Amino acid sequence: MEQKINCAEACVNGCVLGDKCPNIEFREATSKFIEETSLDKMLEMAEERLRKKIAEPPKWVFPEDP
């Protein structure tokens, strides 16, 4: 039986499920990205995303009528 946990809360200090983690492919992809991408490139990517976010029109959220 697969164990269900909230990884955002339970794994703050590292994965608690180890090899049984349902998100293991993401962990491997993240490790590969970190190893192969320079910090300067990561900062460039973050700055570009921030520029796009600032340029987006505001998203209005209206409460639903009761």
N, C-alpha and C positions, 0 to 999 in steps of 0.2 A: 504494500500500500504506500502510495506517495505521500510524503509529509507536506502539509501546507503551512507555510509561515509567511509573515510579512518581512521580506528581505530588507526593506528600507529601515525597519526598526531593529530586527533581530541581528542583522549582519553589519552593524555600524563599525565594529572592530574587526571585521573579517567574516568570511562565510562560515556559518555554523553547521552546514550540512556536508561540506567537503565534496566528495565525488558524487554524492546523491543530489547535488544542487540542480534544480530544474533550469537554471539560467547559466549552466556551465559554458555553453557556446558563446554567450555574451562576454563572460569573463575571459575566455581565451582570445576573443577578438579584441577586447580592450587591452589585454597585455601585449598583443602583437602591435596594435596601434601605438601604444606608449613606447615600445622598443624601436619602432621604425620611423617615428615622427619626431622631428626636432622641436624643442621648446619654442623656438622662434616661429615655426610653422603653426604650432598649436595656438600661440598668442595671436597670430595673423588671422587664423580661422575664427577665434573668439571675437576679435575686433570687427570682422566682416559681419558676423551674425548680429552683433550689437548694432551696427549701422543699419542693417535690414530691419531689426526690431524697432528702432527709433523711427524709421521711415514709414512703418506700417500705420494705417489709420487706426484710431482708437476703436476698441471693441466694447460696445455698450451692452451691459447686462441689465435687463429689466426684470423686476420681481414678477412672478406669475400672479394674475388676478385670482383672488379666492373664490 
